[in-house]
Amino acid sequence: GIDLHRAHQRYLQTGEIDQGNAKHDPRKANYAELKILAGESDLIVDGDETLYREFMSSLFDGITSAKDLNDLQLHQLLVHLRIMAEVKRRGVPKAAA
């Protein structure tokens, strides 16, 4: 089970929501979505994650792995990448001549 006091203290200190004894990482789907969106946004090219990690680092004070982000930061990264991928899908309008 979950120690509610410990879980609350952890949330106050880190922003992490304690998942208790989860058998799997509940954020696994988020990590997969991040990789897809980063690829669509050209932050991951041919398996090279350098730009993706640099982008994340610039947003989150040097953090280069999504697994090191707290829940709020993970959500923020997803939102950023969803917007970037959507802009790329729609294409950038050409400037008027």
HELIX and SHEET records of a PDB file:
HELIX    1   1 LEU A    4  THR A   14  1                                  11    
HELIX    2   2 LYS A   28  GLU A   40  1                                  13    
HELIX    3   3 THR A   50  LEU A   59  1                                  10    
HELIX    4   4 ALA A   66  ASP A   68  5                                   3    
HELIX    5   5 ASP A   71  ARG A   90  1                                  20    
END                                                                             
